[in-house]
Amino acid sequence: MSEVTELAAAAGGADARTGLRAVLALRRLAESLEVLQVDNARRQGWSWQEIADALGVSKQAVHKKHAGRGPVDGQREA
């Protein structure tokens, strides 16, 4: 079983302490993956609106969360 699968199982289990720790680990993983994919999208020329649509959030929310990290590979902020 993969670590992510084990975390998902633990997050849905009856032990609250183990479940909450698993939820935290999954949240951190999801945040890291979001940063990775937003950076990928920006490198590929996606607009903030396209990224927001894919994530199911507003353009303002995604821009506020991710634009502060700076340009990806020399790309201008748009």
BELPERA-V794217 format. One record per residue. N is the residue number from 1. RES is the residue in one small letter. SS is DSSP state (h for helix, s for strand, l for the rest). D_FIRST is the distance of its C-alpha to the first C-alpha in Angstrom with 2 decimals. Layout:
N & RES & SS & D_FIRST
N & RES & SS & D_FIRST
This chain:
1 & m & l & 0.00
2 & s & l & 3.82
3 & e & h & 6.65
4 & v & h & 8.30
5 & t & h & 6.25
6 & e & h & 6.56
7 & l & h & 10.06
8 & a & h & 10.89
9 & a & h & 10.30
10 & a & h & 12.33
11 & a & h & 14.85
12 & g & l & 15.58
13 & g & l & 15.94
14 & a & l & 19.36
15 & d & l & 19.53
16 & a & h & 21.40
17 & r & h & 21.14
18 & t & h & 17.36
19 & g & h & 17.26
20 & l & h & 19.85
21 & r & h & 18.30
22 & a & h & 15.09
23 & v & h & 17.56
24 & l & h & 19.36
25 & a & h & 16.46
26 & l & h & 15.60
27 & r & h & 19.37
28 & r & h & 19.77
29 & l & h & 17.11
30 & a & h & 18.88
31 & e & h & 22.21
32 & s & h & 21.37
33 & l & h & 20.22
34 & e & h & 23.41
35 & v & h & 25.58
36 & l & h & 24.17
37 & q & h & 24.78
38 & v & h & 28.14
39 & d & h & 29.23
40 & n & h & 28.22
41 & a & h & 30.16
42 & r & h & 33.16
43 & r & h & 33.24
44 & q & l & 33.35
45 & g & l & 36.27
46 & w & l & 34.84
47 & s & l & 37.07
48 & w & h & 36.05
49 & q & h & 36.75
50 & e & h & 34.35
51 & i & h & 31.55
52 & a & h & 32.51
53 & d & h & 32.49
54 & a & h & 28.99
55 & l & h & 27.74
56 & g & l & 29.91
57 & v & l & 32.07
58 & s & l & 35.65
59 & k & h & 36.86
60 & q & h & 38.29
61 & a & h & 35.06
62 & v & h & 33.05
63 & h & h & 36.03
64 & k & h & 36.53
65 & k & h & 32.92
66 & h & h & 32.52
67 & a & h & 36.04
68 & g & h & 36.81
69 & r & h & 34.51
70 & g & l & 37.11
71 & p & l & 37.37
72 & v & l & 34.63
73 & d & l & 36.05
74 & g & l & 39.59
75 & q & l & 39.37
76 & r & l & 41.84
77 & e & l & 40.88
78 & a & l & 41.84
